[in-house]
Amino acid sequence: MNRLYTIERFEEDFAVCMASDDRQVNIPFEDIPEDSKVGDVLKYVEGHYEKA
């Protein structure tokens, strides 16, 4: 099963996300798509995050 990550907010150097298994995950800005915004859903595919 692929986990999904919903961007909840942005902090200093990372996006605070809620994972589909109810964990909070901090993902560095350099690891998410540049045009990401609050509310976007991300998935981890082959070593990087992309919009779901």
mmCIF entry with sequence, helices, sheets and N, C-alpha, C, O atoms, coordinates in Angstrom:
data_MODEL
# 
_entry.id   MODEL 
# 
_entity.id                         1 
_entity.type                       polymer 
_entity.pdbx_number_of_molecules   1 
# 
_entity_poly.entity_id                      1 
_entity_poly.type                           'polypeptide(L)' 
_entity_poly.nstd_linkage                   no 
_entity_poly.nstd_monomer                   no 
_entity_poly.pdbx_seq_one_letter_code       MNRLYTIERFEEDFAVCMASDDRQVNIPFEDIPEDSKVGDVLKYVEGHYEKA 
_entity_poly.pdbx_seq_one_letter_code_can   MNRLYTIERFEEDFAVCMASDDRQVNIPFEDIPEDSKVGDVLKYVEGHYEKA 
_entity_poly.pdbx_strand_id                 A 
# 
loop_
_entity_poly_seq.entity_id 
_entity_poly_seq.num 
_entity_poly_seq.mon_id 
_entity_poly_seq.hetero 
1 1  MET n 
1 2  ASN n 
1 3  ARG n 
1 4  LEU n 
1 5  TYR n 
1 6  THR n 
1 7  ILE n 
1 8  GLU n 
1 9  ARG n 
1 10 PHE n 
1 11 GLU n 
1 12 GLU n 
1 13 ASP n 
1 14 PHE n 
1 15 ALA n 
1 16 VAL n 
1 17 CYS n 
1 18 MET n 
1 19 ALA n 
1 20 SER n 
1 21 ASP n 
1 22 ASP n 
1 23 ARG n 
1 24 GLN n 
1 25 VAL n 
1 26 ASN n 
1 27 ILE n 
1 28 PRO n 
1 29 PHE n 
1 30 GLU n 
1 31 ASP n 
1 32 ILE n 
1 33 PRO n 
1 34 GLU n 
1 35 ASP n 
1 36 SER n 
1 37 LYS n 
1 38 VAL n 
1 39 GLY n 
1 40 ASP n 
1 41 VAL n 
1 42 LEU n 
1 43 LYS n 
1 44 TYR n 
1 45 VAL n 
1 46 GLU n 
1 47 GLY n 
1 48 HIS n 
1 49 TYR n 
1 50 GLU n 
1 51 LYS n 
1 52 ALA n 
# 
_struct_asym.id          A 
_struct_asym.entity_id   1 
# 
_struct_conf.conf_type_id            HELX_P 
_struct_conf.id                      HELX_P1 
_struct_conf.pdbx_PDB_helix_id       AA1 
_struct_conf.beg_label_comp_id       PHE 
_struct_conf.beg_label_asym_id       A 
_struct_conf.beg_label_seq_id        29 
_struct_conf.pdbx_beg_PDB_ins_code   ? 
_struct_conf.end_label_comp_id       ASP 
_struct_conf.end_label_asym_id       A 
_struct_conf.end_label_seq_id        31 
_struct_conf.pdbx_end_PDB_ins_code   ? 
_struct_conf.beg_auth_comp_id        PHE 
_struct_conf.beg_auth_asym_id        A 
_struct_conf.beg_auth_seq_id         29 
_struct_conf.end_auth_comp_id        ASP 
_struct_conf.end_auth_asym_id        A 
_struct_conf.end_auth_seq_id         31 
_struct_conf.pdbx_PDB_helix_class    5 
_struct_conf.details                 ? 
_struct_conf.pdbx_PDB_helix_length   3 
# 
_struct_conf_type.id          HELX_P 
_struct_conf_type.criteria    ? 
_struct_conf_type.reference   ? 
# 
_struct_sheet.id               AA1 
_struct_sheet.type             ? 
_struct_sheet.number_strands   5 
_struct_sheet.details          ? 
# 
loop_
_struct_sheet_order.sheet_id 
_struct_sheet_order.range_id_1 
_struct_sheet_order.range_id_2 
_struct_sheet_order.offset 
_struct_sheet_order.sense 
AA1 1 2 ? anti-parallel 
AA1 2 3 ? anti-parallel 
AA1 3 4 ? anti-parallel 
AA1 4 5 ? anti-parallel 
# 
loop_
_struct_sheet_range.sheet_id 
_struct_sheet_range.id 
_struct_sheet_range.beg_label_comp_id 
_struct_sheet_range.beg_label_asym_id 
_struct_sheet_range.beg_label_seq_id 
_struct_sheet_range.pdbx_beg_PDB_ins_code 
_struct_sheet_range.end_label_comp_id 
_struct_sheet_range.end_label_asym_id 
_struct_sheet_range.end_label_seq_id 
_struct_sheet_range.pdbx_end_PDB_ins_code 
_struct_sheet_range.beg_auth_comp_id 
_struct_sheet_range.beg_auth_asym_id 
_struct_sheet_range.beg_auth_seq_id 
_struct_sheet_range.end_auth_comp_id 
_struct_sheet_range.end_auth_asym_id 
_struct_sheet_range.end_auth_seq_id 
AA1 1 GLN A 24 ? PRO A 28 ? GLN A 24 PRO A 28 
AA1 2 PHE A 14 ? ALA A 19 ? PHE A 14 ALA A 19 
AA1 3 LEU A 4  ? PHE A 10 ? LEU A 4  PHE A 10 
AA1 4 VAL A 41 ? VAL A 45 ? VAL A 41 VAL A 45 
AA1 5 HIS A 48 ? LYS A 51 ? HIS A 48 LYS A 51 
# 
loop_
_atom_site.group_PDB 
_atom_site.id 
_atom_site.type_symbol 
_atom_site.label_atom_id 
_atom_site.label_alt_id 
_atom_site.label_comp_id 
_atom_site.label_asym_id 
_atom_site.label_entity_id 
_atom_site.label_seq_id 
_atom_site.pdbx_PDB_ins_code 
_atom_site.Cartn_x 
_atom_site.Cartn_y 
_atom_site.Cartn_z 
_atom_site.occupancy 
_atom_site.B_iso_or_equiv 
_atom_site.pdbx_formal_charge 
_atom_site.auth_seq_id 
_atom_site.auth_comp_id 
_atom_site.auth_asym_id 
_atom_site.auth_atom_id 
_atom_site.pdbx_PDB_model_num 
ATOM 1   N N  . MET A 1 1  ? 0.836  -1.199 0.000  1.00 0.00 ? 1  MET A N  1 
ATOM 2   C CA . MET A 1 1  ? 0.000  0.000  0.000  1.00 0.00 ? 1  MET A CA 1 
ATOM 3   C C  . MET A 1 1  ? 0.868  1.245  0.000  1.00 0.00 ? 1  MET A C  1 
ATOM 4   O O  . MET A 1 1  ? 1.821  1.347  0.772  1.00 0.00 ? 1  MET A O  1 
ATOM 5   N N  . ASN A 1 2  ? 0.541  2.178  -0.855 1.00 0.00 ? 2  ASN A N  1 
ATOM 6   C CA . ASN A 1 2  ? 1.272  3.444  -0.899 1.00 0.00 ? 2  ASN A CA 1 
ATOM 7   C C  . ASN A 1 2  ? 0.693  4.394  0.125  1.00 0.00 ? 2  ASN A C  1 
ATOM 8   O O  . ASN A 1 2  ? -0.523 4.561  0.218  1.00 0.00 ? 2  ASN A O  1 
ATOM 9   N N  . ARG A 1 3  ? 1.563  5.010  0.886  1.00 0.00 ? 3  ARG A N  1 
ATOM 10  C CA . ARG A 1 3  ? 1.097  6.021  1.834  1.00 0.00 ? 3  ARG A CA 1 
ATOM 11  C C  . ARG A 1 3  ? 0.911  7.333  1.095  1.00 0.00 ? 3  ARG A C  1 
ATOM 12  O O  . ARG A 1 3  ? 1.633  7.650  0.150  1.00 0.00 ? 3  ARG A O  1 
ATOM 13  N N  . LEU A 1 4  ? -0.076 8.084  1.553  1.00 0.00 ? 4  LEU A N  1 
ATOM 14  C CA . LEU A 1 4  ? -0.313 9.418  1.026  1.00 0.00 ? 4  LEU A CA 1 
ATOM 15  C C  . LEU A 1 4  ? -0.022 10.415 2.131  1.00 0.00 ? 4  LEU A C  1 
ATOM 16  O O  . LEU A 1 4  ? -0.191 10.113 3.312  1.00 0.00 ? 4  LEU A O  1 
ATOM 17  N N  . TYR A 1 5  ? 0.415  11.598 1.747  1.00 0.00 ? 5  TYR A N  1 
ATOM 18  C CA . TYR A 1 5  ? 0.807  12.634 2.691  1.00 0.00 ? 5  TYR A CA 1 
ATOM 19  C C  . TYR A 1 5  ? 0.105  13.928 2.313  1.00 0.00 ? 5  TYR A C  1 
ATOM 20  O O  . TYR A 1 5  ? 0.325  14.460 1.225  1.00 0.00 ? 5  TYR A O  1 
ATOM 21  N N  . THR A 1 6  ? -0.738 14.438 3.203  1.00 0.00 ? 6  THR A N  1 
ATOM 22  C CA . THR A 1 6  ? -1.453 15.687 2.964  1.00 0.00 ? 6  THR A CA 1 
ATOM 23  C C  . THR A 1 6  ? -0.690 16.820 3.641  1.00 0.00 ? 6  THR A C  1 
ATOM 24  O O  . THR A 1 6  ? -0.397 16.753 4.835  1.00 0.00 ? 6  THR A O  1 
ATOM 25  N N  . ILE A 1 7  ? -0.370 17.864 2.873  1.00 0.00 ? 7  ILE A N  1 
ATOM 26  C CA . ILE A 1 7  ? 0.362  19.005 3.430  1.00 0.00 ? 7  ILE A CA 1 
ATOM 27  C C  . ILE A 1 7  ? -0.583 19.808 4.313  1.00 0.00 ? 7  ILE A C  1 
ATOM 28  O O  . ILE A 1 7  ? -1.594 20.331 3.846  1.00 0.00 ? 7  ILE A O  1 
ATOM 29  N N  . GLU A 1 8  ? -0.243 19.899 5.590  1.00 0.00 ? 8  GLU A N  1 
ATOM 30  C CA . GLU A 1 8  ? -1.041 20.633 6.574  1.00 0.00 ? 8  GLU A CA 1 
ATOM 31  C C  . GLU A 1 8  ? -0.593 22.093 6.691  1.00 0.00 ? 8  GLU A C  1 
ATOM 32  O O  . GLU A 1 8  ? -1.418 23.001 6.805  1.00 0.00 ? 8  GLU A O  1 
ATOM 33  N N  . ARG A 1 9  ? 0.723  22.302 6.660  1.00 0.00 ? 9  ARG A N  1 
ATOM 34  C CA . ARG A 1 9  ? 1.271  23.663 6.776  1.00 0.00 ? 9  ARG A CA 1 
ATOM 35  C C  . ARG A 1 9  ? 2.752  23.624 6.420  1.00 0.00 ? 9  ARG A C  1 
ATOM 36  O O  . ARG A 1 9  ? 3.344  22.557 6.260  1.00 0.00 ? 9  ARG A O  1 
ATOM 37  N N  . PHE A 1 10 ? 3.332  24.812 6.301  1.00 0.00 ? 10 PHE A N  1 
ATOM 38  C CA . PHE A 1 10 ? 4.760  24.932 6.028  1.00 0.00 ? 10 PHE A CA 1 
ATOM 39  C C  . PHE A 1 10 ? 5.451  25.544 7.237  1.00 0.00 ? 10 PHE A C  1 
ATOM 40  O O  . PHE A 1 10 ? 4.948  26.503 7.823  1.00 0.00 ? 10 PHE A O  1 
ATOM 41  N N  . GLU A 1 11 ? 6.583  25.004 7.606  1.00 0.00 ? 11 GLU A N  1 
ATOM 42  C CA . GLU A 1 11 ? 7.428  25.536 8.677  1.00 0.00 ? 11 GLU A CA 1 
ATOM 43  C C  . GLU A 1 11 ? 8.685  26.099 8.036  1.00 0.00 ? 11 GLU A C  1 
ATOM 44  O O  . GLU A 1 11 ? 8.704  26.344 6.830  1.00 0.00 ? 11 GLU A O  1 
ATOM 45  N N  . GLU A 1 12 ? 9.734  26.310 8.819  1.00 0.00 ? 12 GLU A N  1 
ATOM 46  C CA . GLU A 1 12 ? 10.963 26.939 8.333  1.00 0.00 ? 12 GLU A CA 1 
ATOM 47  C C  . GLU A 1 12 ? 11.531 26.285 7.069  1.00 0.00 ? 12 GLU A C  1 
ATOM 48  O O  . GLU A 1 12 ? 11.667 26.948 6.041  1.00 0.00 ? 12 GLU A O  1 
ATOM 49  N N  . ASP A 1 13 ? 11.860 25.004 7.137  1.00 0.00 ? 13 ASP A N  1 
ATOM 50  C CA . ASP A 1 13 ? 12.520 24.326 6.023  1.00 0.00 ? 13 ASP A CA 1 
ATOM 51  C C  . ASP A 1 13 ? 11.794 23.072 5.557  1.00 0.00 ? 13 ASP A C  1 
ATOM 52  O O  . ASP A 1 13 ? 12.357 22.262 4.821  1.00 0.00 ? 13 ASP A O  1 
ATOM 53  N N  . PHE A 1 14 ? 10.554 22.912 5.981  1.00 0.00 ? 14 PHE A N  1 
ATOM 54  C CA . PHE A 1 14 ? 9.866  21.674 5.646  1.00 0.00 ? 14 PHE A CA 1 
ATOM 55  C C  . PHE A 1 14 ? 8.351  21.859 5.597  1.00 0.00 ? 14 PHE A C  1 
ATOM 56  O O  . PHE A 1 14 ? 7.798  22.839 6.096  1.00 0.00 ? 14 PHE A O  1 
ATOM 57  N N  . ALA A 1 15 ? 7.707  20.874 4.974  1.00 0.00 ? 15 ALA A N  1 
ATOM 58  C CA . ALA A 1 15 ? 6.248  20.807 4.944  1.00 0.00 ? 15 ALA A CA 1 
ATOM 59  C C  . ALA A 1 15 ? 5.815  19.837 6.031  1.00 0.00 ? 15 ALA A C  1 
ATOM 60  O O  . ALA A 1 15 ? 6.327  18.720 6.114  1.00 0.00 ? 15 ALA A O  1 
ATOM 61  N N  . VAL A 1 16 ? 4.874  20.260 6.863  1.00 0.00 ? 16 VAL A N  1 
ATOM 62  C CA . VAL A 1 16 ? 4.310  19.387 7.891  1.00 0.00 ? 16 VAL A CA 1 
ATOM 63  C C  . VAL A 1 16 ? 3.134  18.672 7.239  1.00 0.00 ? 16 VAL A C  1 
ATOM 64  O O  . VAL A 1 16 ? 2.183  19.306 6.782  1.00 0.00 ? 16 VAL A O  1 
ATOM 65  N N  . CYS A 1 17 ? 3.210  17.335 7.202  1.00 0.00 ? 17 CYS A N  1 
ATOM 66  C CA . CYS A 1 17 ? 2.201  16.542 6.512  1.00 0.00 ? 17 CYS A CA 1 
ATOM 67  C C  . CYS A 1 17 ? 1.575  15.529 7.452  1.00 0.00 ? 17 CYS A C  1 
ATOM 68  O O  . CYS A 1 17 ? 2.196  15.085 8.418  1.00 0.00 ? 17 CYS A O  1 
ATOM 69  N N  . MET A 1 18 ? 0.327  15.170 7.150  1.00 0.00 ? 18 MET A N  1 
ATOM 70  C CA . MET A 1 18 ? -0.341 14.098 7.859  1.00 0.00 ? 18 MET A CA 1 
ATOM 71  C C  . MET A 1 18 ? -0.346 12.905 6.911  1.00 0.00 ? 18 MET A C  1 
ATOM 72  O O  . MET A 1 18 ? -0.889 12.972 5.808  1.00 0.00 ? 18 MET A O  1 
ATOM 73  N N  . ALA A 1 19 ? 0.269  11.809 7.358  1.00 0.00 ? 19 ALA A N  1 
ATOM 74  C CA . ALA A 1 19 ? 0.329  10.594 6.545  1.00 0.00 ? 19 ALA A CA 1 
ATOM 75  C C  . ALA A 1 19 ? -1.001 9.858  6.625  1.00 0.00 ? 19 ALA A C  1 
ATOM 76  O O  . ALA A 1 19 ? -1.784 10.064 7.553  1.00 0.00 ? 19 ALA A O  1 
ATOM 77  N N  . SER A 1 20 ? -1.246 9.003  5.647  1.00 0.00 ? 20 SER A N  1 
ATOM 78  C CA . SER A 1 20 ? -2.502 8.259  5.606  1.00 0.00 ? 20 SER A CA 1 
ATOM 79  C C  . SER A 1 20 ? -2.640 7.276  6.769  1.00 0.00 ? 20 SER A C  1 
ATOM 80  O O  . SER A 1 20 ? -3.730 6.759  7.015  1.00 0.00 ? 20 SER A O  1 
ATOM 81  N N  . ASP A 1 21 ? -1.544 7.014  7.485  1.00 0.00 ? 21 ASP A N  1 
ATOM 82  C CA . ASP A 1 21 ? -1.630 6.157  8.680  1.00 0.00 ? 21 ASP A CA 1 
ATOM 83  C C  . ASP A 1 21 ? -1.677 6.993  9.959  1.00 0.00 ? 21 ASP A C  1 
ATOM 84  O O  . ASP A 1 21 ? -1.350 6.505  11.040 1.00 0.00 ? 21 ASP A O  1 
ATOM 85  N N  . ASP A 1 22 ? -2.089 8.269  9.825  1.00 0.00 ? 22 ASP A N  1 
ATOM 86  C CA . ASP A 1 22 ? -2.287 9.202  10.938 1.00 0.00 ? 22 ASP A CA 1 
ATOM 87  C C  . ASP A 1 22 ? -1.012 9.620  11.670 1.00 0.00 ? 22 ASP A C  1 
ATOM 88  O O  . ASP A 1 22 ? -1.078 10.068 12.814 1.00 0.00 ? 22 ASP A O  1 
ATOM 89  N N  . ARG A 1 23 ? 0.133  9.480  11.031 1.00 0.00 ? 23 ARG A N  1 
ATOM 90  C CA . ARG A 1 23 ? 1.386  9.992  11.597 1.00 0.00 ? 23 ARG A CA 1 
ATOM 91  C C  . ARG A 1 23 ? 1.657  11.371 11.021 1.00 0.00 ? 23 ARG A C  1 
ATOM 92  O O  . ARG A 1 23 ? 1.309  11.657 9.875  1.00 0.00 ? 23 ARG A O  1 
ATOM 93  N N  . GLN A 1 24 ? 2.285  12.228 11.830 1.00 0.00 ? 24 GLN A N  1 
ATOM 94  C CA . GLN A 1 24 ? 2.742  13.523 11.329 1.00 0.00 ? 24 GLN A CA 1 
ATOM 95  C C  . GLN A 1 24 ? 4.160  13.339 10.805 1.00 0.00 ? 24 GLN A C  1 
ATOM 96  O O  . GLN A 1 24 ? 5.009  12.751 11.475 1.00 0.00 ? 24 GLN A O  1 
ATOM 97  N N  . VAL A 1 25 ? 4.407  13.846 9.603  1.00 0.00 ? 25 VAL A N  1 
ATOM 98  C CA . VAL A 1 25 ? 5.695  13.678 8.942  1.00 0.00 ? 25 VAL A CA 1 
ATOM 99  C C  . VAL A 1 25 ? 6.170  15.044 8.464  1.00 0.00 ? 25 VAL A C  1 
ATOM 100 O O  . VAL A 1 25 ? 5.396  15.807 7.887  1.00 0.00 ? 25 VAL A O  1 
ATOM 101 N N  . ASN A 1 26 ? 7.443  15.352 8.701  1.00 0.00 ? 26 ASN A N  1 
ATOM 102 C CA . ASN A 1 26 ? 8.056  16.584 8.202  1.00 0.00 ? 26 ASN A CA 1 
ATOM 103 C C  . ASN A 1 26 ? 8.884  16.240 6.976  1.00 0.00 ? 26 ASN A C  1 
ATOM 104 O O  . ASN A 1 26 ? 9.814  15.437 7.051  1.00 0.00 ? 26 ASN A O  1 
ATOM 105 N N  . ILE A 1 27 ? 8.546  16.850 5.848  1.00 0.00 ? 27 ILE A N  1 
ATOM 106 C CA . ILE A 1 27 ? 9.243  16.570 4.595  1.00 0.00 ? 27 ILE A CA 1 
ATOM 107 C C  . ILE A 1 27 ? 9.976  17.842 4.165  1.00 0.00 ? 27 ILE A C  1 
ATOM 108 O O  . ILE A 1 27 ? 9.345  18.887 4.005  1.00 0.00 ? 27 ILE A O  1 
ATOM 109 N N  . PRO A 1 28 ? 11.303 17.772 3.973  1.00 0.00 ? 28 PRO A N  1 
ATOM 110 C CA . PRO A 1 28 ? 12.069 18.949 3.562  1.00 0.00 ? 28 PRO A CA 1 
ATOM 111 C C  . PRO A 1 28 ? 11.559 19.527 2.239  1.00 0.00 ? 28 PRO A C  1 
ATOM 112 O O  . PRO A 1 28 ? 11.121 18.788 1.358  1.00 0.00 ? 28 PRO A O  1 
ATOM 113 N N  . PHE A 1 29 ? 11.621 20.861 2.111  1.00 0.00 ? 29 PHE A N  1 
ATOM 114 C CA . PHE A 1 29 ? 11.151 21.532 0.894  1.00 0.00 ? 29 PHE A CA 1 
ATOM 115 C C  . PHE A 1 29 ? 11.793 20.960 -0.361 1.00 0.00 ? 29 PHE A C  1 
ATOM 116 O O  . PHE A 1 29 ? 11.128 20.816 -1.387 1.00 0.00 ? 29 PHE A O  1 
ATOM 117 N N  . GLU A 1 30 ? 13.080 20.633 -0.292 1.00 0.00 ? 30 GLU A N  1 
ATOM 118 C CA . GLU A 1 30 ? 13.772 20.161 -1.498 1.00 0.00 ? 30 GLU A CA 1 
ATOM 119 C C  . GLU A 1 30 ? 13.266 18.795 -1.960 1.00 0.00 ? 30 GLU A C  1 
ATOM 120 O O  . GLU A 1 30 ? 13.597 18.363 -3.064 1.00 0.00 ? 30 GLU A O  1 
ATOM 121 N N  . ASP A 1 31 ? 12.473 18.110 -1.138 1.00 0.00 ? 31 ASP A N  1 
ATOM 122 C CA . ASP A 1 31 ? 11.961 16.789 -1.490 1.00 0.00 ? 31 ASP A CA 1 
ATOM 123 C C  . ASP A 1 31 ? 10.536 16.798 -2.044 1.00 0.00 ? 31 ASP A C  1 
ATOM 124 O O  . ASP A 1 31 ? 10.027 15.749 -2.438 1.00 0.00 ? 31 ASP A O  1 
ATOM 125 N N  . ILE A 1 32 ? 9.885  17.958 -2.081 1.00 0.00 ? 32 ILE A N  1 
ATOM 126 C CA . ILE A 1 32 ? 8.515  18.029 -2.589 1.00 0.00 ? 32 ILE A CA 1 
ATOM 127 C C  . ILE A 1 32 ? 8.487  18.877 -3.860 1.00 0.00 ? 32 ILE A C  1 
ATOM 128 O O  . ILE A 1 32 ? 9.404  19.667 -4.085 1.00 0.00 ? 32 ILE A O  1 
ATOM 129 N N  . PRO A 1 33 ? 7.457  18.731 -4.694 1.00 0.00 ? 33 PRO A N  1 
ATOM 130 C CA . PRO A 1 33 ? 7.357  19.558 -5.902 1.00 0.00 ? 33 PRO A CA 1 
ATOM 131 C C  . PRO A 1 33 ? 7.342  21.052 -5.555 1.00 0.00 ? 33 PRO A C  1 
ATOM 132 O O  . PRO A 1 33 ? 6.754  21.455 -4.552 1.00 0.00 ? 33 PRO A O  1 
ATOM 133 N N  . GLU A 1 34 ? 7.987  21.859 -6.383 1.00 0.00 ? 34 GLU A N  1 
ATOM 134 C CA . GLU A 1 34 ? 8.118  23.304 -6.126 1.00 0.00 ? 34 GLU A CA 1 
ATOM 135 C C  . GLU A 1 34 ? 6.782  24.015 -5.999 1.00 0.00 ? 34 GLU A C  1 
ATOM 136 O O  . GLU A 1 34 ? 6.665  24.970 -5.230 1.00 0.00 ? 34 GLU A O  1 
ATOM 137 N N  . ASP A 1 35 ? 5.779  23.574 -6.729 1.00 0.00 ? 35 ASP A N  1 
ATOM 138 C CA . ASP A 1 35 ? 4.489  24.270 -6.728 1.00 0.00 ? 35 ASP A CA 1 
ATOM 139 C C  . ASP A 1 35 ? 3.517  23.723 -5.684 1.00 0.00 ? 35 ASP A C  1 
ATOM 140 O O  . ASP A 1 35 ? 2.314  23.972 -5.766 1.00 0.00 ? 35 ASP A O  1 
ATOM 141 N N  . SER A 1 36 ? 4.031  22.979 -4.704 1.00 0.00 ? 36 SER A N  1 
ATOM 142 C CA . SER A 1 36 ? 3.171  22.405 -3.663 1.00 0.00 ? 36 SER A CA 1 
ATOM 143 C C  . SER A 1 36 ? 2.550  23.493 -2.802 1.00 0.00 ? 36 SER A C  1 
ATOM 144 O O  . SER A 1 36 ? 3.155  24.536 -2.556 1.00 0.00 ? 36 SER A O  1 
ATOM 145 N N  . LYS A 1 37 ? 1.322  23.226 -2.346 1.00 0.00 ? 37 LYS A N  1 
ATOM 146 C CA . LYS A 1 37 ? 0.626  24.170 -1.471 1.00 0.00 ? 37 LYS A CA 1 
ATOM 147 C C  . LYS A 1 37 ? -0.127 23.392 -0.399 1.00 0.00 ? 37 LYS A C  1 
ATOM 148 O O  . LYS A 1 37 ? -0.296 22.178 -0.503 1.00 0.00 ? 37 LYS A O  1 
ATOM 149 N N  . VAL A 1 38 ? -0.575 24.100 0.628  1.00 0.00 ? 38 VAL A N  1 
ATOM 150 C CA . VAL A 1 38 ? -1.330 23.483 1.711  1.00 0.00 ? 38 VAL A CA 1 
ATOM 151 C C  . VAL A 1 38 ? -2.559 22.793 1.120  1.00 0.00 ? 38 VAL A C  1 
ATOM 152 O O  . VAL A 1 38 ? -3.271 23.359 0.291  1.00 0.00 ? 38 VAL A O  1 
ATOM 153 N N  . GLY A 1 39 ? -2.786 21.567 1.564  1.00 0.00 ? 39 GLY A N  1 
ATOM 154 C CA . GLY A 1 39 ? -3.915 20.788 1.070  1.00 0.00 ? 39 GLY A CA 1 
ATOM 155 C C  . GLY A 1 39 ? -3.548 19.794 -0.010 1.00 0.00 ? 39 GLY A C  1 
ATOM 156 O O  . GLY A 1 39 ? -4.304 18.858 -0.271 1.00 0.00 ? 39 GLY A O  1 
ATOM 157 N N  . ASP A 1 40 ? -2.396 19.982 -0.644 1.00 0.00 ? 40 ASP A N  1 
ATOM 158 C CA . ASP A 1 40 ? -1.969 19.025 -1.670 1.00 0.00 ? 40 ASP A CA 1 
ATOM 159 C C  . ASP A 1 40 ? -1.707 17.664 -1.047 1.00 0.00 ? 40 ASP A C  1 
ATOM 160 O O  . ASP A 1 40 ? -1.280 17.562 0.104  1.00 0.00 ? 40 ASP A O  1 
ATOM 161 N N  . VAL A 1 41 ? -1.969 16.621 -1.825 1.00 0.00 ? 41 VAL A N  1 
ATOM 162 C CA . VAL A 1 41 ? -1.696 15.250 -1.391 1.00 0.00 ? 41 VAL A CA 1 
ATOM 163 C C  . VAL A 1 41 ? -0.496 14.753 -2.182 1.00 0.00 ? 41 VAL A C  1 
ATOM 164 O O  . VAL A 1 41 ? -0.465 14.838 -3.410 1.00 0.00 ? 41 VAL A O  1 
ATOM 165 N N  . LEU A 1 42 ? 0.492  14.233 -1.459 1.00 0.00 ? 42 LEU A N  1 
ATOM 166 C CA . LEU A 1 42 ? 1.711  13.729 -2.067 1.00 0.00 ? 42 LEU A CA 1 
ATOM 167 C C  . LEU A 1 42 ? 1.803  12.228 -1.888 1.00 0.00 ? 42 LEU A C  1 
ATOM 168 O O  . LEU A 1 42 ? 1.229  11.665 -0.956 1.00 0.00 ? 42 LEU A O  1 
ATOM 169 N N  . LYS A 1 43 ? 2.528  11.586 -2.788 1.00 0.00 ? 43 LYS A N  1 
ATOM 170 C CA . LYS A 1 43 ? 2.843  10.171 -2.627 1.00 0.00 ? 43 LYS A CA 1 
ATOM 171 C C  . LYS A 1 43 ? 4.328  10.000 -2.916 1.00 0.00 ? 43 LYS A C  1 
ATOM 172 O O  . LYS A 1 43 ? 4.920  10.760 -3.683 1.00 0.00 ? 43 LYS A O  1 
ATOM 173 N N  . TYR A 1 44 ? 4.915  8.989  -2.288 1.00 0.00 ? 44 TYR A N  1 
ATOM 174 C CA . TYR A 1 44 ? 6.343  8.709  -2.447 1.00 0.00 ? 44 TYR A CA 1 
ATOM 175 C C  . TYR A 1 44 ? 6.483  7.630  -3.511 1.00 0.00 ? 44 TYR A C  1 
ATOM 176 O O  . TYR A 1 44 ? 5.987  6.514  -3.356 1.00 0.00 ? 44 TYR A O  1 
ATOM 177 N N  . VAL A 1 45 ? 7.175  7.989  -4.604 1.00 0.00 ? 45 VAL A N  1 
ATOM 178 C CA . VAL A 1 45 ? 7.317  7.082  -5.723 1.00 0.00 ? 45 VAL A CA 1 
ATOM 179 C C  . VAL A 1 45 ? 8.772  7.044  -6.156 1.00 0.00 ? 45 VAL A C  1 
ATOM 180 O O  . VAL A 1 45 ? 9.357  8.066  -6.512 1.00 0.00 ? 45 VAL A O  1 
ATOM 181 N N  . GLU A 1 46 ? 9.345  5.851  -6.119 1.00 0.00 ? 46 GLU A N  1 
ATOM 182 C CA . GLU A 1 46 ? 10.698 5.631  -6.612 1.00 0.00 ? 46 GLU A CA 1 
ATOM 183 C C  . GLU A 1 46 ? 11.705 6.668  -6.147 1.00 0.00 ? 46 GLU A C  1 
ATOM 184 O O  . GLU A 1 46 ? 12.468 7.202  -6.952 1.00 0.00 ? 46 GLU A O  1 
ATOM 185 N N  . GLY A 1 47 ? 11.710 6.955  -4.854 1.00 0.00 ? 47 GLY A N  1 
ATOM 186 C CA . GLY A 1 47 ? 12.736 7.822  -4.278 1.00 0.00 ? 47 GLY A CA 1 
ATOM 187 C C  . GLY A 1 47 ? 12.410 9.301  -4.219 1.00 0.00 ? 47 GLY A C  1 
ATOM 188 O O  . GLY A 1 47 ? 13.254 10.096 -3.804 1.00 0.00 ? 47 GLY A O  1 
ATOM 189 N N  . HIS A 1 48 ? 11.196 9.699  -4.627 1.00 0.00 ? 48 HIS A N  1 
ATOM 190 C CA . HIS A 1 48 ? 10.831 11.117 -4.532 1.00 0.00 ? 48 HIS A CA 1 
ATOM 191 C C  . HIS A 1 48 ? 9.336  11.274 -4.311 1.00 0.00 ? 48 HIS A C  1 
ATOM 192 O O  . HIS A 1 48 ? 8.561  10.343 -4.530 1.00 0.00 ? 48 HIS A O  1 
ATOM 193 N N  . TYR A 1 49 ? 8.945  12.452 -3.877 1.00 0.00 ? 49 TYR A N  1 
ATOM 194 C CA . TYR A 1 49 ? 7.525  12.752 -3.661 1.00 0.00 ? 49 TYR A CA 1 
ATOM 195 C C  . TYR A 1 49 ? 6.956  13.428 -4.891 1.00 0.00 ? 49 TYR A C  1 
ATOM 196 O O  . TYR A 1 49 ? 7.607  14.270 -5.510 1.00 0.00 ? 49 TYR A O  1 
ATOM 197 N N  . GLU A 1 50 ? 5.729  13.049 -5.240 1.00 0.00 ? 50 GLU A N  1 
ATOM 198 C CA . GLU A 1 50 ? 5.030  13.704 -6.357 1.00 0.00 ? 50 GLU A CA 1 
ATOM 199 C C  . GLU A 1 50 ? 3.572  13.891 -5.930 1.00 0.00 ? 50 GLU A C  1 
ATOM 200 O O  . GLU A 1 50 ? 3.091  13.246 -4.998 1.00 0.00 ? 50 GLU A O  1 
ATOM 201 N N  . LYS A 1 51 ? 2.893  14.781 -6.629 1.00 0.00 ? 51 LYS A N  1 
ATOM 202 C CA . LYS A 1 51 ? 1.479  15.021 -6.306 1.00 0.00 ? 51 LYS A CA 1 
ATOM 203 C C  . LYS A 1 51 ? 0.662  13.800 -6.696 1.00 0.00 ? 51 LYS A C  1 
ATOM 204 O O  . LYS A 1 51 ? 0.869  13.187 -7.744 1.00 0.00 ? 51 LYS A O  1 
ATOM 205 N N  . ALA A 1 52 ? -0.278 13.471 -5.811 1.00 0.00 ? 52 ALA A N  1 
ATOM 206 C CA . ALA A 1 52 ? -1.133 12.288 -6.058 1.00 0.00 ? 52 ALA A CA 1 
ATOM 207 C C  . ALA A 1 52 ? -2.326 12.663 -6.914 1.00 0.00 ? 52 ALA A C  1 
ATOM 208 O O  . ALA A 1 52 ? -3.155 11.808 -7.226 1.00 0.00 ? 52 ALA A O  1 
# 
